[in-house]
Amino acid sequence: MIKPIWRWLAGLFVAGCLALPAAAGDFPQIELSAGFYRIEAEVAFNQPMRMQGLMQRQSMATNHGMLFVFPQRARHCMWMKSTLLPLSVAFLDDEGRVLNIEDMEPQTESNHCAAQPARFALEMNRGWFAGRGISPGARIAGVERSPRPQ
């Protein structure tokens, strides 16, 4: 009688671990570019990763960010619950063209949404896009090499 219970508990533990969001460093990385600016982006391509995002991060290097890959084009929204860093998010179409850029305050639940249906969102330290003259219509190259969304 004890063996089936332990197997069941072990199976429950493994299933629970598989459902946990990715921790910092568990995300695949991809190199993107905006004009001549290079970006090292972690990629959130499945739902647990998209839910975790940059939550609880204390800092992020200057040219680093996170690319969110969505399974369908939609007017996706982002929020900053449990996110400690001030960020800017650029919503991108299928080809990586910037649709709009929103600045986001840490630890808030305000929605920041794509102005049009987007396939990607790229979060960078707040002001990164503005400081480099990147605005709607600019192209972020390399998104086509991101993992397929799940």
N, CA, C and O atoms as a DFTB+ gen file, in Angstrom:
600 C
 N C O
     1  1       0.805      -1.200       0.000
     2  2       0.000       0.000       0.000
     3  2       0.851       1.267       0.000
     4  3       0.450       2.273      -0.586
     5  1       1.991       1.238       0.632
     6  2       2.839       2.423       0.724
     7  2       3.447       2.765      -0.628
     8  3       3.514       3.942      -0.981
     9  1       3.891       1.778      -1.393
    10  2       4.532       2.042      -2.682
    11  2       3.654       2.867      -3.626
    12  3       4.150       3.844      -4.187
    13  1       2.365       2.525      -3.832
    14  2       1.544       3.342      -4.734
    15  2       1.410       4.797      -4.269
    16  3       1.366       5.708      -5.096
    17  1       1.347       5.016      -2.970
    18  2       1.249       6.400      -2.456
    19  2       2.518       7.163      -2.784
    20  3       2.453       8.305      -3.240
    21  1       3.681       6.546      -2.557
    22  2       4.942       7.237      -2.853
    23  2       5.084       7.518      -4.342
    24  3       5.559       8.583      -4.736
    25  1       4.669       6.554      -5.172
    26  2       4.708       6.790      -6.621
    27  2       3.792       7.952      -6.991
    28  3       4.159       8.812      -7.792
    29  1       2.611       7.970      -6.409
    30  2       1.652       9.040      -6.692
    31  2       2.218      10.389      -6.249
    32  3       2.126      11.371      -6.985
    33  1       2.810      10.442      -5.034
    34  2       3.399      11.688      -4.543
    35  2       4.580      12.123      -5.418
    36  3       4.728      13.308      -5.715
    37  1       5.413      11.171      -5.828
    38  2       6.544      11.499      -6.695
    39  2       6.045      12.040      -8.033
    40  3       6.592      13.012      -8.553
    41  1       5.011      11.415      -8.589
    42  2       4.430      11.900      -9.848
    43  2       3.843      13.289      -9.696
    44  3       3.987      14.126     -10.588
    45  1       3.192      13.541      -8.588
    46  2       2.623      14.863      -8.317
    47  2       3.723      15.907      -8.205
    48  3       3.587      17.011      -8.732
    49  1       4.825      15.563      -7.516
    50  2       5.946      16.478      -7.378
    51  2       6.553      16.817      -8.737
    52  3       6.791      17.988      -9.033
    53  1       6.805      15.810      -9.558
    54  2       7.383      16.028     -10.888
    55  2       6.448      16.886     -11.737
    56  3       6.903      17.820     -12.398
    57  1       5.161      16.589     -11.730
    58  2       4.198      17.381     -12.507
    59  2       4.187      18.819     -12.027
    60  3       4.106      19.741     -12.839
    61  1       4.267      19.024     -10.722
    62  2       4.302      20.388     -10.174
    63  2       5.548      21.140     -10.594
    64  3       5.484      22.328     -10.911
    65  1       6.674      20.458     -10.600
    66  2       7.918      21.109     -11.018
    67  2       7.873      21.500     -12.488
    68  3       8.388      22.554     -12.862
    69  1       7.270      20.675     -13.319
    70  2       7.181      20.991     -14.743
    71  2       6.296      22.210     -14.985
    72  3       6.475      22.909     -15.983
    73  1       5.353      22.474     -14.098
    74  2       4.431      23.590     -14.277
    75  2       4.980      24.897     -13.717
    76  3       4.404      25.960     -13.952
    77  1       6.090      24.831     -12.977
    78  2       6.628      26.052     -12.386
    79  2       7.203      26.970     -13.453
    80  3       7.768      26.492     -14.437
    81  1       7.069      28.285     -13.275
    82  2       7.676      29.211     -14.212
    83  2       9.194      29.072     -14.205
    84  3       9.788      28.624     -13.224
    85  1       9.795      29.457     -15.290
    86  2      11.247      29.401     -15.393
    87  2      11.886      30.403     -14.451
    88  3      11.342      31.483     -14.223
    89  1      13.028      30.052     -13.910
    90  2      13.778      30.968     -13.055
    91  2      14.753      31.752     -13.916
    92  3      15.013      31.392     -15.064
    93  1      15.290      32.826     -13.350
    94  2      16.286      33.617     -14.061
    95  2      17.407      32.699     -14.520
    96  3      17.882      31.870     -13.744
    97  1      17.830      32.831     -15.747
    98  2      18.879      32.006     -16.296
    99  2      18.371      30.758     -16.990
   100  3      19.137      30.089     -17.684
   101  1      17.090      30.423     -16.820
   102  2      16.520      29.239     -17.458
   103  2      15.934      29.542     -18.830
   104  3      15.503      28.625     -19.529
   105  1      15.910      30.780     -19.217
   106  2      15.331      31.169     -20.493
   107  2      16.380      31.024     -21.597
   108  3      17.548      31.340     -21.375
   109  1      15.981      30.548     -22.791
   110  2      16.936      30.562     -23.902
   111  2      17.266      32.011     -24.267
   112  3      16.496      32.923     -23.970
   113  1      18.400      32.210     -24.904
   114  2      18.804      33.565     -25.288
   115  2      18.931      33.673     -26.796
   116  3      19.202      32.698     -27.497
   117  1      18.724      34.897     -27.268
   118  2      18.814      35.181     -28.698
   119  2      19.431      36.567     -28.860
   120  3      19.249      37.444     -28.016
   121  1      20.151      36.746     -29.940
   122  2      20.699      38.065     -30.247
   123  2      19.767      38.766     -31.227
   124  3      19.413      38.222     -32.274
   125  1      19.381      39.980     -30.864
   126  2      18.537      40.824     -31.708
   127  2      19.319      42.079     -32.033
   128  3      20.379      42.326     -31.458
   129  1      18.794      42.876     -32.957
   130  2      19.409      44.175     -33.211
   131  2      18.339      45.186     -33.597
   132  3      17.325      44.863     -34.217
   133  1      18.613      46.412     -33.205
   134  2      17.773      47.555     -33.559
   135  2      18.720      48.552     -34.201
   136  3      19.442      49.270     -33.509
   137  1      18.713      48.593     -35.550
   138  2      19.726      49.394     -36.238
   139  2      21.085      48.790     -35.941
   140  3      21.297      47.597     -36.158
   141  1      22.017      49.613     -35.442
   142  2      23.332      49.062     -35.108
   143  2      23.462      48.729     -33.622
   144  3      24.566      48.447     -33.157
   145  1      22.370      48.756     -32.871
   146  2      22.382      48.399     -31.456
   147  2      22.107      46.908     -31.294
   148  3      21.110      46.395     -31.802
   149  1      22.987      46.225     -30.593
   150  2      22.862      44.794     -30.341
   151  2      22.101      44.580     -29.038
   152  3      22.319      45.296     -28.061
   153  1      21.205      43.590     -29.026
   154  2      20.404      43.275     -27.848
   155  2      20.580      41.791     -27.531
   156  3      20.404      40.941     -28.404
   157  1      20.925      41.485     -26.291
   158  2      20.951      40.106     -25.808
   159  2      19.629      39.891     -25.085
   160  3      19.403      40.454     -24.014
   161  1      18.755      39.077     -25.670
   162  2      17.418      38.907     -25.110
   163  2      17.185      37.474     -24.640
   164  3      17.488      36.514     -25.347
   165  1      16.644      37.355     -23.441
   166  2      16.113      36.082     -22.989
   167  2      14.767      35.933     -23.688
   168  3      14.100      36.929     -23.968
   169  1      14.366      34.700     -23.971
   170  2      13.138      34.475     -24.734
   171  2      12.121      33.719     -23.881
   172  3      12.387      32.619     -23.396
   173  1      10.957      34.332     -23.710
   174  2       9.831      33.707     -23.013
   175  2       8.862      33.236     -24.099
   176  3       8.096      34.028     -24.649
   177  1       8.906      31.923     -24.401
   178  2       8.130      31.419     -25.535
   179  2       6.997      30.480     -25.142
   180  3       6.232      30.041     -26.002
   181  1       6.879      30.163     -23.839
   182  2       5.739      29.352     -23.411
   183  2       5.021      30.064     -22.262
   184  3       5.535      31.041     -21.716
   185  1       3.859      29.583     -21.904
   186  2       3.040      30.302     -20.933
   187  2       3.715      30.463     -19.565
   188  3       3.682      31.566     -19.020
   189  1       4.326      29.418     -18.980
   190  2       5.000      29.648     -17.694
   191  2       6.105      30.698     -17.791
   192  3       6.264      31.510     -16.879
   193  1       6.871      30.693     -18.889
   194  2       7.927      31.694     -19.056
   195  2       7.336      33.088     -19.232
   196  3       7.829      34.051     -18.645
   197  1       6.273      33.198     -20.043
   198  2       5.639      34.511     -20.240
   199  2       5.070      35.036     -18.927
   200  3       5.119      36.238     -18.668
   201  1       4.531      34.147     -18.096
   202  2       3.981      34.577     -16.810
   203  2       5.091      35.036     -15.860
   204  3       4.890      35.987     -15.104
   205  1       6.245      34.387     -15.880
   206  2       7.368      34.744     -15.005
   207  2       8.035      36.035     -15.471
   208  3       8.298      36.930     -14.667
   209  1       8.309      36.126     -16.774
   210  2       8.957      37.319     -17.317
   211  2      10.161      37.754     -16.501
   212  3      11.003      36.931     -16.142
   213  1      10.245      39.028     -16.212
   214  2      11.372      39.590     -15.461
   215  2      11.039      39.810     -13.988
   216  3      11.709      40.584     -13.304
   217  1      10.009      39.131     -13.504
   218  2       9.619      39.274     -12.096
   219  2      10.782      38.949     -11.175
   220  3      11.559      38.026     -11.421
   221  1      10.880      39.732     -10.107
   222  2      11.847      39.546      -9.021
   223  2      13.295      39.835      -9.412
   224  3      14.189      39.647      -8.587
   225  1      13.554      40.281     -10.628
   226  2      14.934      40.619     -11.008
   227  2      15.332      41.924     -10.320
   228  3      14.548      42.872     -10.267
   229  1      16.530      41.963      -9.806
   230  2      17.045      43.148      -9.129
   231  2      17.702      44.128     -10.101
   232  3      17.727      45.333      -9.850
   233  1      18.234      43.608     -11.210
   234  2      18.913      44.465     -12.187
   235  2      18.948      43.747     -13.534
   236  3      18.701      42.545     -13.636
   237  1      19.268      44.537     -14.567
   238  2      19.410      43.972     -15.912
   239  2      20.461      44.805     -16.634
   240  3      20.420      46.034     -16.587
   241  1      21.387      44.152     -17.292
   242  2      22.460      44.842     -18.015
   243  2      21.867      45.758     -19.093
   244  3      20.743      45.543     -19.549
   245  1      22.621      46.765     -19.491
   246  2      22.154      47.812     -20.396
   247  2      21.541      47.305     -21.689
   248  3      20.433      47.718     -22.030
   249  1      22.203      46.441     -22.412
   250  2      21.696      45.983     -23.711
   251  2      21.057      44.607     -23.637
   252  3      21.061      43.851     -24.608
   253  1      20.509      44.295     -22.472
   254  2      19.813      43.024     -22.275
   255  2      18.322      43.298     -22.132
   256  3      17.905      44.383     -21.724
   257  1      17.532      42.288     -22.478
   258  2      16.093      42.422     -22.358
   259  2      15.428      41.060     -22.402
   260  3      16.087      40.025     -22.312
   261  1      14.110      41.079     -22.543
   262  2      13.354      39.840     -22.663
   263  2      12.372      39.968     -23.812
   264  3      11.603      40.926     -23.896
   265  1      12.417      38.965     -24.709
   266  2      11.502      38.893     -25.838
   267  2      10.394      37.907     -25.490
   268  3      10.665      36.743     -25.195
   269  1       9.150      38.367     -25.524
   270  2       7.987      37.521     -25.314
   271  2       7.462      37.113     -26.683
   272  3       7.194      37.965     -27.529
   273  1       7.314      35.811     -26.901
   274  2       6.830      35.277     -28.171
   275  2       5.425      34.725     -27.918
   276  3       5.242      33.813     -27.112
   277  1       4.454      35.280     -28.605
   278  2       3.063      34.876     -28.413
   279  2       2.616      33.906     -29.507
   280  3       3.062      34.012     -30.649
   281  1       1.734      32.957     -29.159
   282  2       1.296      31.974     -30.155
   283  2       0.401      32.546     -31.243
   284  3       0.272      31.948     -32.311
   285  1      -0.220      33.693     -30.992
   286  2      -1.064      34.302     -32.017
   287  2      -0.937      35.828     -31.935
   288  3      -0.597      36.403     -30.901
   289  1      -1.227      36.443     -33.076
   290  2      -1.249      37.916     -33.111
   291  2      -2.492      38.372     -32.364
   292  3      -3.592      37.875     -32.604
   293  1      -2.305      39.322     -31.460
   294  2      -3.426      39.865     -30.690
   295  2      -2.966      41.172     -30.049
   296  3      -1.786      41.517     -30.100
   297  1      -3.884      41.875     -29.461
   298  2      -3.544      43.104     -28.734
   299  2      -3.144      42.715     -27.309
   300  3      -3.868      42.976     -26.349
   301  1      -1.975      42.086     -27.200
   302  2      -1.461      41.601     -25.925
   303  2      -1.196      42.768     -24.980
   304  3      -0.892      43.879     -25.414
   305  1      -1.316      42.501     -23.695
   306  2      -1.049      43.502     -22.666
   307  2      -0.025      42.951     -21.682
   308  3       0.057      41.745     -21.450
   309  1       0.747      43.858     -21.116
   310  2       1.761      43.511     -20.121
   311  2       1.434      44.276     -18.840
   312  3       0.768      45.311     -18.870
   313  1       1.916      43.745     -17.714
   314  2       1.813      44.450     -16.448
   315  2       3.067      44.172     -15.648
   316  3       3.908      43.372     -16.059
   317  1       3.197      44.827     -14.507
   318  2       4.455      44.806     -13.773
   319  2       4.335      44.229     -12.363
   320  3       5.177      44.516     -11.511
   321  1       3.317      43.432     -12.104
   322  2       3.160      42.836     -10.788
   323  2       4.422      42.044     -10.430
   324  3       4.869      41.204     -11.211
   325  1       4.981      42.302      -9.279
   326  2       6.188      41.630      -8.776
   327  2       7.422      41.885      -9.636
   328  3       8.415      41.168      -9.509
   329  1       7.380      42.873     -10.491
   330  2       8.552      43.244     -11.294
   331  2       9.180      44.467     -10.641
   332  3       8.517      45.486     -10.450
   333  1      10.448      44.363     -10.305
   334  2      11.128      45.382      -9.513
   335  2      11.813      46.455     -10.358
   336  3      12.168      47.516      -9.845
   337  1      11.998      46.185     -11.633
   338  2      12.734      47.096     -12.520
   339  2      11.781      47.983     -13.312
   340  3      10.752      47.492     -13.777
   341  1      12.081      49.265     -13.485
   342  2      11.302      50.076     -14.426
   343  2      11.666      49.649     -15.850
   344  3      12.845      49.562     -16.192
   345  1      10.662      49.388     -16.666
   346  2      10.893      48.852     -18.005
   347  2      10.154      49.648     -19.067
   348  3       9.193      50.362     -18.778
   349  1      10.621      49.510     -20.298
   350  2       9.881      49.947     -21.483
   351  2       9.611      48.691     -22.290
   352  3      10.463      47.809     -22.399
   353  1       8.406      48.623     -22.858
   354  2       8.054      47.468     -23.681
   355  2       7.707      47.945     -25.084
   356  3       6.923      48.877     -25.262
   357  1       8.302      47.292     -26.076
   358  2       7.972      47.562     -27.478
   359  2       7.165      46.370     -27.976
   360  3       7.618      45.228     -27.904
   361  1       5.973      46.645     -28.479
   362  2       5.151      45.602     -29.087
   363  2       5.526      45.537     -30.560
   364  3       5.641      46.566     -31.227
   365  1       5.717      44.306     -31.068
   366  2       6.229      44.099     -32.418
   367  2       5.269      43.247     -33.237
   368  3       4.591      42.368     -32.704
   369  1       5.219      43.519     -34.548
   370  2       4.405      42.694     -35.445
   371  2       5.186      41.443     -35.847
   372  3       6.266      41.194     -35.312
   373  1       4.658      40.663     -36.773
   374  2       5.289      39.416     -37.210
   375  2       6.697      39.603     -37.757
   376  3       7.529      38.704     -37.635
   377  1       6.974      40.748     -38.355
   378  2       8.285      41.014     -38.953
   379  2       9.225      41.746     -38.005
   380  3      10.351      42.071     -38.383
   381  1       8.779      42.011     -36.777
   382  2       9.632      42.711     -35.822
   383  2       9.516      44.223     -35.879
   384  3      10.319      44.917     -35.256
   385  1       8.545      44.756     -36.606
   386  2       8.346      46.215     -36.647
   387  2       7.678      46.678     -35.362
   388  3       6.724      46.065     -34.882
   389  1       8.196      47.766     -34.816
   390  2       7.666      48.316     -33.568
   391  2       6.308      48.951     -33.840
   392  3       6.180      49.841     -34.680
   393  1       5.298      48.478     -33.114
   394  2       3.949      49.035     -33.219
   395  2       3.782      50.214     -32.262
   396  3       3.288      51.272     -32.650
   397  1       4.191      50.026     -31.026
   398  2       4.163      51.085     -30.019
   399  2       5.094      50.704     -28.883
   400  3       5.454      49.539     -28.712
   401  1       5.475      51.714     -28.110
   402  2       6.368      51.525     -26.968
   403  2       5.690      52.143     -25.753
   404  3       5.183      53.264     -25.810
   405  1       5.689      51.399     -24.661
   406  2       5.075      51.863     -23.415
   407  2       6.102      51.818     -22.294
   408  3       6.857      50.852     -22.185
   409  1       6.139      52.854     -21.460
   410  2       6.959      52.846     -20.253
   411  2       6.126      52.288     -19.115
   412  3       4.940      52.594     -18.994
   413  1       6.760      51.457     -18.271
   414  2       6.021      50.770     -17.212
   415  2       6.700      50.985     -15.862
   416  3       7.925      50.920     -15.752
   417  1       5.895      51.238     -14.847
   418  2       6.367      51.445     -13.484
   419  2       6.467      50.104     -12.756
   420  3       5.616      49.235     -12.942
   421  1       7.499      49.930     -11.931
   422  2       7.645      48.687     -11.172
   423  2       6.471      48.448     -10.221
   424  3       5.857      49.384      -9.710
   425  1       6.186      47.182     -10.005
   426  2       5.220      46.701      -9.027
   427  2       3.840      47.343      -9.158
   428  3       3.215      47.706      -8.161
   429  1       3.377      47.477     -10.392
   430  2       2.034      47.999     -10.641
   431  2       1.246      46.964     -11.428
   432  3       1.823      46.054     -12.024
   433  1      -0.051      47.104     -11.430
   434  2      -0.904      46.183     -12.169
   435  2      -1.624      46.885     -13.318
   436  3      -2.618      46.377     -13.836
   437  1      -1.123      48.050     -13.711
   438  2      -1.691      48.764     -14.863
   439  2      -1.385      47.983     -16.129
   440  3      -0.287      47.449     -16.284
   441  1      -2.356      47.917     -17.037
   442  2      -2.145      47.251     -18.321
   443  2      -1.457      48.189     -19.302
   444  3      -1.785      49.372     -19.391
   445  1      -0.501      47.640     -20.031
   446  2       0.200      48.338     -21.115
   447  2       0.016      47.440     -22.329
   448  3       0.561      46.338     -22.382
   449  1      -0.759      47.918     -23.310
   450  2      -1.223      47.056     -24.390
   451  2      -0.680      47.456     -25.757
   452  3      -0.326      48.610     -26.003
   453  1      -0.629      46.465     -26.631
   454  2      -0.249      46.706     -28.023
   455  2      -1.327      47.558     -28.690
   456  3      -2.519      47.344     -28.470
   457  1      -0.904      48.521     -29.503
   458  2      -1.839      49.401     -30.210
   459  2      -2.547      48.660     -31.341
   460  3      -3.650      49.031     -31.741
   461  1      -1.906      47.612     -31.853
   462  2      -2.446      46.775     -32.928
   463  2      -2.075      45.328     -32.601
   464  3      -1.281      45.096     -31.690
   465  1      -2.629      44.354     -33.320
   466  2      -2.246      42.972     -33.048
   467  2      -0.729      42.781     -33.163
   468  3      -0.115      43.149     -34.165
   469  1      -0.144      42.199     -32.114
   470  2       1.307      42.003     -32.018
   471  2       1.610      40.522     -31.892
   472  3       0.787      39.752     -31.395
   473  1       2.787      40.126     -32.341
   474  2       3.271      38.747     -32.198
   475  2       4.347      38.661     -31.118
   476  3       4.558      37.599     -30.533
   477  1       5.027      39.779     -30.855
   478  2       6.129      39.811     -29.897
   479  2       6.014      41.044     -29.009
   480  3       5.359      42.026     -29.358
   481  1       6.669      40.966     -27.849
   482  2       6.879      42.140     -26.991
   483  2       8.323      42.061     -26.510
   484  3       8.789      41.000     -26.096
   485  1       9.019      43.176     -26.565
   486  2      10.413      43.236     -26.134
   487  2      10.518      44.203     -24.968
   488  3      10.285      45.402     -25.122
   489  1      10.874      43.672     -23.790
   490  2      11.064      44.511     -22.605
   491  2      12.545      44.823     -22.437
   492  3      13.401      43.941     -22.507
   493  1      12.818      46.100     -22.215
   494  2      14.173      46.600     -21.974
   495  2      14.105      47.537     -20.771
   496  3      13.017      47.920     -20.340
   497  1      15.269      47.905     -20.229
   498  2      15.278      48.898     -19.162
   499  2      14.557      50.150     -19.645
   500  3      14.665      50.523     -20.813
   501  1      13.812      50.804     -18.734
   502  2      13.022      51.970     -19.120
   503  2      13.915      53.045     -19.744
   504  3      14.969      53.395     -19.213
   505  1      13.459      53.549     -20.881
   506  2      14.171      54.593     -21.602
   507  2      15.146      54.077     -22.643
   508  3      15.709      54.870     -23.398
   509  1      15.364      52.758     -22.705
   510  2      16.335      52.213     -23.646
   511  2      15.976      52.568     -25.080
   512  3      16.843      53.007     -25.836
   513  1      14.727      52.388     -25.471
   514  2      14.306      52.679     -26.850
   515  2      14.424      54.172     -27.144
   516  3      15.004      54.559     -28.159
   517  1      13.884      55.006     -26.271
   518  2      13.912      56.466     -26.471
   519  2      15.352      56.979     -26.535
   520  3      15.663      57.858     -27.338
   521  1      16.212      56.442     -25.704
   522  2      17.605      56.883     -25.674
   523  2      18.378      56.555     -26.932
   524  3      19.463      57.096     -27.148
   525  1      17.849      55.688     -27.759
   526  2      18.513      55.294     -29.000
   527  2      17.722      55.709     -30.232
   528  3      18.037      55.310     -31.353
   529  1      16.693      56.516     -30.008
   530  2      15.890      57.015     -31.127
   531  2      15.037      55.955     -31.794
   532  3      14.662      56.105     -32.957
   533  1      14.724      54.887     -31.077
   534  2      13.912      53.806     -31.643
   535  2      12.447      54.113     -31.335
   536  3      12.066      54.290     -30.178
   537  1      11.640      54.174     -32.381
   538  2      10.236      54.561     -32.242
   539  2       9.380      53.659     -33.132
   540  3       9.920      52.842     -33.878
   541  1       8.051      53.798     -33.063
   542  2       7.188      52.974     -33.918
   543  2       7.617      53.044     -35.385
   544  3       7.945      54.108     -35.910
   545  1       7.604      51.876     -36.024
   546  2       8.042      51.763     -37.416
   547  2       9.442      51.192     -37.537
   548  3       9.789      50.628     -38.575
   549  1      10.264      51.330     -36.481
   550  2      11.614      50.750     -36.507
   551  2      11.488      49.232     -36.503
   552  3      10.466      48.688     -36.084
   553  1      12.530      48.552     -36.971
   554  2      12.501      47.087     -37.018
   555  2      13.517      46.513     -36.047
   556  3      14.664      46.955     -35.980
   557  1      13.068      45.519     -35.298
   558  2      13.953      44.745     -34.428
   559  2      14.280      43.468     -35.196
   560  3      13.412      42.617     -35.393
   561  1      15.517      43.338     -35.625
   562  2      15.938      42.184     -36.428
   563  2      16.270      40.996     -35.529
   564  3      16.795      41.163     -34.428
   565  1      15.961      39.814     -36.007
   566  2      16.317      38.588     -35.312
   567  2      15.145      37.876     -34.659
   568  3      15.292      36.735     -34.221
   569  1      13.980      38.522     -34.580
   570  2      12.834      37.869     -33.926
   571  2      12.432      36.586     -34.662
   572  3      11.865      35.674     -34.060
   573  1      12.723      36.521     -35.947
   574  2      12.361      35.339     -36.732
   575  2      13.149      34.096     -36.303
   576  3      12.762      32.977     -36.640
   577  1      14.245      34.279     -35.569
   578  2      15.036      33.157     -35.084
   579  2      14.613      32.698     -33.691
   580  3      15.223      31.784     -33.134
   581  1      13.589      33.311     -33.124
   582  2      13.150      32.942     -31.783
   583  2      12.495      31.561     -31.787
   584  3      11.990      31.122     -32.820
   585  1      12.498      30.873     -30.646
   586  2      11.813      29.582     -30.573
   587  2      10.333      29.735     -30.910
   588  3       9.740      30.789     -30.681
   589  1       9.753      28.686     -31.450
   590  2       8.320      28.706     -31.768
   591  2       7.523      28.826     -30.481
   592  3       7.852      28.190     -29.480
   593  1       6.474      29.641     -30.504
   594  2       5.685      29.814     -29.279
   595  2       4.906      28.554     -28.903
   596  3       4.496      27.770     -29.758
   597  1       4.724      28.395     -27.634
   598  2       3.935      27.269     -27.102
   599  2       2.873      27.815     -26.188
   600  3       2.089      27.050     -25.625
